Amino acid sequence: TGSLWIGDVGQSAFEEIDRIGAGTSGQNFGWRPLEGTIPTPGIGDPIPPGTTAPVFAYGRSQGQSVIGGYVFRGLRGLVGLDDRYVFGDFVSGKLWSINQDGTGLEDLTSLLTPFGRVNIASFGEDANRNLYILGYDGRIFRLGGTRSSLSAGAFAVAASAPEPGSWAMLVAGFGLTGAVLRRRSGQRRNSGKTANASCPARPSCSATPR
């Protein structure tokens, strides 16, 4: 939709989710006079007029470091999260989703429980817009399953390997690198050889090594 979602880590009281709608700009989310929905504790700076309130905010009882995510658009209809914003917290390991207006908070943390504690470090998408959750310990989880069976089975540890298209790019990249290295090596070997007689050595002549 062209909207920009922002996971904004707070200072000592609140974490917040902000949203900049498509075609808009210049919003003032109130930092540092405001933290989440309250005046920042211990600051006392005047609150400027016209500040934009966060779409969603939560206190330190729920987490201490928000990790911004994505609006879910992958595997449409399979998990019932279509067009909902999915995000988490690094410290508490909480995983949530909300509607795009900030309502309808849903706690999805239990989906990760069978895998032990997961410190959510980031989120990602693949070419099909499927959503991945990245753990700080290197594990990667992909969101899937049906709405009626949102459980441990809805997640699976994904292989840490590129997609097929990425493999092709990787192989091509290695091949190109090898060709460049071979060319440079050949140039070094030929650097001391005599130039082609048809091109006498002078600044304006580009000689071809033999």
C-alpha positions, 0 to 999 in steps of 0.5 A: 500500500506504500505505507511505512511502518516503524518499530520505535524502541522507547527509553524507559516506559513504552515501546511503540509502533508508528505508521506513515501513510502512503503519500504523507510525510513530515509527521512528528511522533513526539520524541523526546517529549513523548514516549508512547502515549505519555510524557517521557518520564524525567524529561519535562520538555514541552509537547509540540503541537500537532504530534502524531500518536503511535498506532500502538504502544505497550509498556515495559511489563510486556517487553523492552525492545520492540522489533518492527515487522511486516504487514502479512501478505504471504500464503493468503488465507492460510493463517488468517493474518491477511493484512495484519501487522506482525511484530515482536519484542526482543527482550520478552520474546513476545510475538503479536499482530494488530490491525492496520489501525492498531486495534485487535491485538493478538498474542501469537507468542505461543506459536514459538513456545515449542521451540524454546525461548526465541529472542526475536531479532528481525523479520523478513520476507521471501519472493512470495511475501511469506513472513520469516521470524529471525531469532538472535541465535540464528534460527529462522522460522516461517509463518504458515498453517491454517487459522484453525490450527495456529500451533507449533506446527504453524512454524518450522525451522527454515533451512539457512539456504538461499532461494533457487533464484538466489543460488543462481545469482550466487553461482554466477557471482562466483563465476564472474569473480573467478573470471576477473581474478584469472584476467588480472592474474594473466595481466600480471604475468604478461605485464613484462612482455613486449608489446605488439610490433604494430603498436609502438610503445607510446602514451597514445597507443594501447598495446596488446600483450602477446 
